[in-house]
């Protein structure tokens, strides 16, 4: 039986076919879900091209999380297309270059604010906006929200302010889970180990993660294989983990727990 049969899911952040969001979207389709994808700004054309590799997912929804009017429009579009929402995958993150690889004193507050709005606050903006549609979910266990994360409990080299944003995302996810839990909406964070995606390539010194992660992870780690991340996302979107919320689920070979 397909785990996501009858599920209607919005996946954000699909840019290229090496992205974690693409892998999740692909697996969701394989498990019987109907999906919509969103793109933002100039990246929307890239999302459209990448979507063709997934088959027929309909029109790409324009969704700039810094524009309240566009968020409202995107909600209307999902409502007209689906009528309800059973799953929401938040795979949105961005930080200006001053926030990465230069230490904690290089970035002006204006740049930090941009990173905060797009990488962290946007989760609250989307859950709040889509809450009425998530409340209408008809699947067992109710709707599921997943935010793609990177372990926010430690300070990693070169990650700088983006690490702060991920720590904030984890805390925000817990508060959102508390607020929307009575609506039978789950909110969980999926903390993946380093995967060589286009987004990862923008992080200065990403090879520092690559070179050490597999050695620290008891199960090992392959930066070119995101299949375990996608499979875990499917479990979180499905009724299998309907009793799990406000949690950070690590898919990193166990590296986060090692000394």
Beta strands, then each sheet from edge to edge (+ up, - down):
strand 1: 8-11
strand 2: 34-39
strand 3: 61-62
strand 4: 87-90
strand 5: 143-149
strand 6: 185-192
strand 7: 248-251
sheet 1: 3+ 2+ 1+ 4+ 5+ 6+ 7+
end
